[in-house]
Amino acid sequence: MKLEWNGETYDTQHERDVLEKLEPSVNVERLDIIGYGGTKFPNWVGNSSFSNMVSLRLSGCKNCTSLPPLGQLPSLEELCIEGFDEVVAVGLEFYGSDPLTEKPFKSLKKLSFEQMPEWKEWNTGVAGAFPLLEDLQMLSCPKLERSFPAPPKLIQFNLNFLLFTTRHPDSCWNLTVGKGSLLKSIKRASCLFSSVTQVIFKCRSLKSCQLDFLPHLSMFRIYGCKNLESLCISEGPLLSLQYLAVRDCPNLKSLPENMHSLLPSLQQLKLRRLPQLDSVPNGRLPSKLKSLLIHDSIKLNALSPSLQSLLSLSSFSFCGDDDVESFPGETLLLPSALTFLRINRLRKLKYLDYKGLQHLTSLRDVMICECPELELIPEESLPSSTEDLILGLKDLDYKGLKHLTSLRQLKIWSRARLEPIPEELLPSPLNTLKSGI
């Protein structure tokens, strides 16, 4: 059921009288109240007699100065509160008439607050509240500084445009800090979010980030932190971290020192669009890496000392280096365990180095795109183990493909008009050939 106003209010008391008379049946299961212009809600909103209500959305109630008492709705599972411009504090009234004897929000699983520009305080000192809450989202609440509830079941916690405070749930698994966050640095806080395993930062104001501030972290993503300058690890090895991705951080100058020993379990590292990142600390990457993606970041020649020690590396994707003329070149030794290789936007690349590729006897998938100077794949330059080959090149001599006796799929993308490839130049096992622009 949806009760909706156009948002224009001339008489707040009249608005309340209207909503009072629109009281729905106590059997209603889902209710949306949108654009209500009163300063307070009528008494029926939140009454425990609505025993079947599982979903409630209150949106755009810009004149309301307080929230209705919703904690005693016995079946409520989803609650969304958004666009309350005048609410400054959420107090005990939010939990219902008798929060001390009846657990407030005893069935609630998902709670969302959005666009609460003046909200500063939240009274979370009600014992037993939110016992089943799994998903808590607080978006565009820039003035909220007090502590949050710590429900025992919480697994998703999403913050956006919110001050990072001193007390957080101890049982959430995922933490997202959004673009509007006022974070300037992240320091170790093992007592905060102690069971968090996955973190996403999207903070424009973040200047430094200590990766080991969460002891059980397994996945860390950092996106669009325009002022981020450094990543560090200060408290010893981060044993649980397996996945690290950093992208669109134009001022990031360095990765953590000694990351090869301080991130002993890291298996996936993805670095995208980090123009000031020019080297690998100590010339070494974590030895257990299985997947490495570097796009528009560290130059290829700076990786040379690092890659050859990665005995478990099976996937390598490299993009954006205008200094490379030969790949992999004399100084770069690719790990023999590679099964996937992608090179993209090496605009001066002219040669594929036979000696640097032939030892890759496990290589199965190869992608070479946007290398306008590369016109020839020399015979036997790619390992015969190659099964899937994607080429996105302007012009190409296809004579070097005949020896690929394991090739099953060939895809060719070009902006230029493609001439038919003579059948005698293609390997006999090939069963899929695709071409296009």
VENKA-V914627 format. One record per pair of residues at least 24 apart in sequence whose ideal C-beta (glycine too) atoms are under 7 Angstrom apart, sorted by sequence separation. I is the first residue (numbers start at 1). J is the second residue. D is the distance in Angstrom with one decimal. If there is no record, write none. Layout:
i=I j=J d=D
i=I j=J d=D
This chain:
i=16 j=40 d=6.5
i=26 j=50 d=5.4
i=28 j=52 d=6.9
i=29 j=53 d=6.1
i=30 j=54 d=6.7
i=39 j=63 d=5.1
i=40 j=64 d=6.7
i=46 j=70 d=4.4
i=48 j=72 d=4.3
i=51 j=75 d=6.0
i=54 j=78 d=6.8
i=59 j=83 d=5.5
i=62 j=86 d=6.9
i=69 j=93 d=5.4
i=70 j=94 d=6.6
i=71 j=95 d=3.7
i=72 j=96 d=3.5
i=105 j=129 d=5.8
i=108 j=132 d=6.5
i=109 j=133 d=6.3
i=110 j=134 d=6.7
i=119 j=143 d=6.1
i=120 j=144 d=6.3
i=122 j=146 d=5.4
i=124 j=148 d=6.3
i=138 j=162 d=5.4
i=168 j=192 d=5.0
i=169 j=193 d=6.8
i=170 j=194 d=5.4
i=171 j=195 d=5.6
i=172 j=196 d=5.9
i=173 j=197 d=5.4
i=174 j=198 d=4.6
i=175 j=199 d=4.9
i=176 j=200 d=4.5
i=177 j=201 d=5.1
i=178 j=202 d=5.2
i=179 j=203 d=6.9
i=181 j=205 d=6.9
i=186 j=210 d=5.3
i=188 j=212 d=6.3
i=189 j=213 d=5.3
i=201 j=225 d=6.2
i=208 j=232 d=6.8
i=210 j=234 d=5.7
i=216 j=240 d=5.3
i=217 j=241 d=5.4
i=218 j=242 d=5.2
i=219 j=243 d=4.3
i=220 j=244 d=5.2
i=221 j=245 d=4.6
i=222 j=246 d=4.6
i=223 j=247 d=5.6
i=224 j=248 d=4.6
i=225 j=249 d=4.9
i=226 j=250 d=6.4
i=227 j=251 d=6.1
i=228 j=252 d=5.2
i=229 j=253 d=5.9
i=230 j=254 d=5.8
i=231 j=255 d=5.8
i=232 j=256 d=5.4
i=237 j=261 d=6.9
i=238 j=262 d=6.3
i=241 j=265 d=6.2
i=242 j=266 d=6.2
i=243 j=267 d=6.9
i=248 j=272 d=6.9
i=252 j=276 d=6.3
i=253 j=277 d=6.6
i=257 j=281 d=4.9
i=258 j=282 d=6.1
i=260 j=284 d=3.8
i=264 j=288 d=6.8
i=267 j=291 d=6.8
i=272 j=296 d=6.6
i=278 j=302 d=6.2
i=288 j=312 d=5.7
i=289 j=313 d=5.5
i=290 j=314 d=5.3
i=291 j=315 d=4.2
i=292 j=316 d=5.3
i=293 j=317 d=4.4
i=294 j=318 d=5.4
i=295 j=319 d=4.0
i=296 j=320 d=3.9
i=299 j=323 d=6.4
i=300 j=324 d=5.3
i=311 j=335 d=6.2
i=313 j=337 d=6.0
i=314 j=338 d=6.1
i=315 j=339 d=6.9
i=324 j=348 d=6.4
i=325 j=349 d=6.3
i=326 j=350 d=6.9
i=329 j=353 d=6.1
i=332 j=356 d=6.7
i=336 j=360 d=6.2
i=338 j=362 d=6.5
i=339 j=363 d=6.2
i=340 j=364 d=7.0
i=349 j=373 d=5.9
i=350 j=374 d=6.2
i=354 j=378 d=6.1
i=357 j=381 d=6.0
i=361 j=385 d=5.6
i=364 j=388 d=6.6
i=376 j=400 d=6.9
i=377 j=401 d=6.8
i=379 j=403 d=5.9
i=401 j=425 d=6.3
i=405 j=429 d=6.4
i=408 j=432 d=6.7
i=413 j=437 d=6.8
i=12 j=37 d=5.9
i=26 j=51 d=6.9
i=27 j=52 d=5.4
i=28 j=53 d=6.1
i=29 j=54 d=5.4
i=30 j=55 d=4.3
i=31 j=56 d=5.4
i=32 j=57 d=4.4
i=33 j=58 d=5.3
i=34 j=59 d=4.7
i=35 j=60 d=4.7
i=36 j=61 d=4.6
i=38 j=63 d=6.4
i=39 j=64 d=6.0
i=48 j=73 d=6.5
i=69 j=94 d=6.5
i=71 j=96 d=3.7
i=72 j=97 d=6.4
i=103 j=128 d=4.3
i=104 j=129 d=4.5
i=105 j=130 d=5.0
i=106 j=131 d=6.1
i=107 j=132 d=6.3
i=108 j=133 d=5.6
i=109 j=134 d=5.0
i=110 j=135 d=4.3
i=111 j=136 d=5.3
i=112 j=137 d=4.3
i=113 j=138 d=5.0
i=114 j=139 d=4.5
i=115 j=140 d=4.7
i=116 j=141 d=4.7
i=117 j=142 d=6.5
i=118 j=143 d=6.3
i=119 j=144 d=5.2
i=120 j=145 d=6.5
i=121 j=146 d=5.0
i=124 j=149 d=4.5
i=168 j=193 d=5.2
i=170 j=195 d=6.4
i=173 j=198 d=6.4
i=177 j=202 d=6.7
i=179 j=204 d=5.9
i=188 j=213 d=4.6
i=190 j=215 d=5.1
i=218 j=243 d=6.8
i=223 j=248 d=6.0
i=226 j=251 d=7.0
i=231 j=256 d=5.2
i=237 j=262 d=5.1
i=238 j=263 d=5.9
i=239 j=264 d=6.6
i=240 j=265 d=6.4
i=241 j=266 d=5.8
i=242 j=267 d=4.8
i=243 j=268 d=4.6
i=244 j=269 d=5.4
i=245 j=270 d=4.0
i=246 j=271 d=5.6
i=247 j=272 d=3.6
i=248 j=273 d=5.0
i=249 j=274 d=5.7
i=250 j=275 d=5.9
i=251 j=276 d=6.3
i=252 j=277 d=5.7
i=255 j=280 d=6.9
i=256 j=281 d=6.6
i=257 j=282 d=6.9
i=260 j=285 d=5.9
i=272 j=297 d=6.9
i=284 j=309 d=6.6
i=285 j=310 d=6.3
i=290 j=315 d=6.8
i=295 j=320 d=5.8
i=307 j=332 d=6.5
i=308 j=333 d=4.1
i=310 j=335 d=5.0
i=312 j=337 d=6.2
i=313 j=338 d=6.4
i=314 j=339 d=4.8
i=315 j=340 d=4.2
i=316 j=341 d=5.7
i=317 j=342 d=4.1
i=318 j=343 d=5.5
i=319 j=344 d=4.1
i=320 j=345 d=4.9
i=321 j=346 d=5.6
i=322 j=347 d=5.1
i=323 j=348 d=7.0
i=324 j=349 d=5.5
i=325 j=350 d=5.3
i=326 j=351 d=4.4
i=327 j=352 d=6.0
i=328 j=353 d=5.8
i=336 j=361 d=6.9
i=337 j=362 d=6.0
i=338 j=363 d=5.5
i=339 j=364 d=4.9
i=340 j=365 d=4.6
i=341 j=366 d=5.2
i=342 j=367 d=4.2
i=343 j=368 d=5.5
i=344 j=369 d=4.8
i=345 j=370 d=4.5
i=346 j=371 d=5.0
i=347 j=372 d=6.2
i=348 j=373 d=5.7
i=349 j=374 d=5.0
i=352 j=377 d=6.0
i=357 j=382 d=6.2
i=358 j=383 d=6.1
i=368 j=393 d=6.8
i=401 j=426 d=6.2
i=402 j=427 d=6.0
i=12 j=38 d=5.0
i=16 j=42 d=6.1
i=34 j=60 d=5.6
i=37 j=63 d=5.5
i=38 j=64 d=6.9
i=39 j=65 d=5.6
i=40 j=66 d=6.7
i=46 j=72 d=7.0
i=48 j=74 d=6.3
i=103 j=129 d=6.7
i=109 j=135 d=6.7
i=114 j=140 d=5.9
i=177 j=203 d=5.6
i=187 j=213 d=6.3
i=212 j=238 d=4.6
i=239 j=265 d=5.9
i=242 j=268 d=6.8
i=247 j=273 d=5.6
i=250 j=276 d=6.9
i=255 j=281 d=5.4
i=260 j=286 d=5.4
i=271 j=297 d=4.4
i=280 j=306 d=4.8
i=307 j=333 d=6.6
i=311 j=337 d=6.4
i=314 j=340 d=6.6
i=319 j=345 d=5.3
i=322 j=348 d=5.7
i=325 j=351 d=6.8
i=327 j=353 d=6.3
i=334 j=360 d=6.2
i=336 j=362 d=6.9
i=339 j=365 d=6.8
i=344 j=370 d=5.5
i=352 j=378 d=6.4
i=354 j=380 d=6.5
i=357 j=383 d=6.2
i=399 j=425 d=6.0
i=401 j=427 d=6.4
i=1 j=28 d=5.3
i=12 j=39 d=5.0
i=41 j=68 d=4.1
i=46 j=73 d=6.3
i=66 j=93 d=6.5
i=67 j=94 d=5.0
i=69 j=96 d=4.6
i=99 j=126 d=4.9
i=186 j=213 d=5.4
i=211 j=238 d=5.9
i=222 j=249 d=6.6
i=237 j=264 d=5.8
i=254 j=281 d=6.6
i=259 j=286 d=6.2
i=260 j=287 d=6.5
i=271 j=298 d=6.9
i=304 j=331 d=4.5
i=307 j=334 d=6.2
i=308 j=335 d=6.8
i=326 j=353 d=5.3
i=329 j=356 d=6.6
i=354 j=381 d=4.8
i=398 j=425 d=4.9
i=7 j=35 d=4.4
i=9 j=37 d=2.9
i=69 j=97 d=6.4
i=71 j=99 d=6.0
i=103 j=131 d=6.0
i=113 j=141 d=6.0
i=246 j=274 d=6.4
i=304 j=332 d=4.7
i=307 j=335 d=6.2
i=328 j=356 d=4.0
i=1 j=30 d=6.6
i=3 j=32 d=6.9
i=5 j=34 d=6.9
i=6 j=35 d=6.2
i=76 j=105 d=6.9
i=79 j=108 d=6.0
i=87 j=116 d=6.0
i=233 j=262 d=4.5
i=303 j=332 d=6.9
i=328 j=357 d=7.0
i=352 j=381 d=4.4
i=1 j=31 d=5.2
i=2 j=32 d=4.3
i=3 j=33 d=5.0
i=4 j=34 d=4.3
i=5 j=35 d=3.7
i=72 j=102 d=6.2
i=77 j=107 d=5.5
i=88 j=118 d=5.2
i=211 j=241 d=6.9
i=301 j=331 d=6.7
i=4 j=35 d=5.7
i=5 j=36 d=5.8
i=76 j=107 d=5.8
i=77 j=108 d=6.2
i=78 j=109 d=6.8
i=87 j=118 d=6.6
i=88 j=119 d=6.5
i=89 j=120 d=6.5
i=92 j=123 d=5.8
i=95 j=126 d=5.2
i=2 j=34 d=6.8
i=5 j=37 d=6.0
i=72 j=104 d=6.8
i=74 j=106 d=6.8
i=75 j=107 d=5.4
i=76 j=108 d=5.6
i=77 j=109 d=4.9
i=78 j=110 d=4.6
i=79 j=111 d=5.2
i=80 j=112 d=4.6
i=81 j=113 d=5.3
i=82 j=114 d=3.8
i=83 j=115 d=4.9
i=84 j=116 d=5.5
i=85 j=117 d=6.0
i=86 j=118 d=6.5
i=87 j=119 d=5.4
i=88 j=120 d=5.6
i=89 j=121 d=4.3
i=90 j=122 d=4.7
i=91 j=123 d=4.8
i=300 j=332 d=6.5
i=71 j=104 d=3.1
i=74 j=107 d=6.5
i=77 j=110 d=6.9
i=82 j=115 d=5.3
i=85 j=118 d=6.6
i=90 j=123 d=6.5
i=71 j=105 d=5.1
i=92 j=126 d=7.0
i=95 j=129 d=6.2
i=142 j=180 d=6.6
i=140 j=180 d=6.7
i=179 j=224 d=6.8
i=211 j=256 d=6.4
i=188 j=234 d=6.5
i=188 j=235 d=5.5
i=46 j=96 d=6.9
i=12 j=63 d=5.7
i=7 j=60 d=6.0
i=9 j=63 d=6.2
